[in-house]
Amino acid sequence: MKDLLLNLIKDDLVYARLLNGLADLGFDTTDYYLNLNDTVFHLAGFTRECITEELREWYFGRLERAHLLTVPPRSCAAFDTMAEGIFRELEWRKSQQ
């Protein structure tokens, strides 16, 4: 399950970077988010009641950092490191419930 969750987080980071890059070029990407965060939270063990606005804001804040990373993202070790950090913090947040 951990590998699946790490891959999903990394995919979300890559996609966020793509959308931010397109937004920087002037494209409106508002309607193109995949909302993978709900799946990430569910796989991490969060119930609907525990998925707070604070948790969402934290997660989206981490996704925003992907914009600072280099390309190509699928082969960039920094994306792996970032996904691992998000995973560890999700585990910690889950343990604090």
C-alpha positions as CSV (number, residue, x, y, z in Angstrom):
1,M,0.0,0.0,0.0
2,K,2.9,2.4,0.8
3,D,4.2,2.1,-2.8
4,L,0.8,2.8,-4.3
5,L,0.3,5.8,-2.0
6,L,3.8,7.1,-2.8
7,N,3.2,6.8,-6.6
8,L,-0.1,8.6,-6.3
9,I,1.4,11.4,-4.3
10,K,4.2,11.7,-6.9
11,D,1.7,11.7,-9.7
12,D,-0.2,14.5,-7.9
13,L,3.1,16.5,-7.6
14,V,3.9,16.0,-11.3
15,Y,0.4,17.1,-12.3
16,A,0.4,20.1,-10.0
17,R,3.7,21.2,-11.5
18,L,2.3,20.8,-15.0
19,L,-0.8,22.9,-14.2
20,N,1.3,25.6,-12.4
21,G,3.5,25.8,-15.5
22,L,0.5,26.2,-17.8
23,A,-0.9,28.8,-15.5
24,D,2.4,30.7,-15.6
25,L,2.0,30.7,-19.4
26,G,-1.4,32.3,-19.1
27,F,-3.7,29.3,-19.3
28,D,-6.7,29.0,-17.0
29,T,-6.2,25.6,-15.3
30,T,-8.9,26.1,-12.6
31,D,-11.2,23.3,-13.8
32,Y,-8.4,20.8,-14.5
33,Y,-7.4,19.6,-11.1
34,L,-7.9,15.9,-10.6
35,N,-8.7,16.0,-6.8
36,L,-6.3,13.1,-6.2
37,N,-6.0,14.4,-2.7
38,D,-9.3,12.6,-1.7
39,T,-7.8,9.3,-2.8
40,V,-4.5,10.0,-1.1
41,F,-6.3,10.8,2.2
42,H,-8.5,7.7,1.9
43,L,-5.6,5.4,1.2
44,A,-3.6,7.0,4.1
45,G,-6.5,6.0,6.4
46,F,-8.3,9.3,7.0
47,T,-12.1,9.1,7.4
48,R,-14.3,11.8,5.8
49,E,-14.7,13.4,9.2
50,C,-10.9,13.7,9.6
51,I,-10.3,15.4,6.2
52,T,-10.4,18.9,7.4
53,E,-9.8,22.2,5.5
54,E,-6.5,22.5,7.4
55,L,-5.4,19.1,6.1
56,R,-6.4,20.0,2.5
57,E,-4.6,23.4,2.7
58,W,-1.4,21.6,4.1
59,Y,-1.5,19.1,1.2
60,F,-2.1,21.7,-1.5
61,G,0.7,23.8,0.0
62,R,3.1,20.8,-0.4
63,L,1.9,20.4,-4.0
64,E,2.7,24.0,-4.7
65,R,6.3,23.4,-3.8
66,A,6.5,21.0,-6.8
67,H,6.6,24.1,-9.0
68,L,10.2,24.8,-7.8
69,L,11.5,21.4,-8.9
70,T,13.3,20.7,-12.1
71,V,12.1,18.6,-15.1
72,P,11.7,15.9,-16.3
73,P,9.7,15.2,-13.1
74,R,9.2,11.4,-13.5
75,S,13.0,10.9,-13.4
76,C,13.7,13.6,-10.9
77,A,14.8,12.3,-7.5
78,A,13.5,15.4,-5.9
79,F,9.9,14.4,-6.6
80,D,10.6,11.0,-4.9
81,T,12.0,12.8,-1.9
82,M,9.1,15.3,-1.8
83,A,6.5,12.4,-2.1
84,E,8.2,10.5,0.7
85,G,8.1,13.6,2.9
86,I,4.4,14.1,2.3
87,F,3.8,10.4,3.0
88,R,5.7,10.6,6.3
89,E,3.8,13.7,7.4
90,L,0.5,12.1,6.5
91,E,1.4,9.1,8.7
92,W,2.2,11.5,11.5
93,R,-1.0,13.5,11.1
94,K,-3.0,10.3,11.0
95,S,-1.4,9.1,14.3
96,Q,-2.4,12.4,16.0
97,Q,-6.1,11.8,15.4
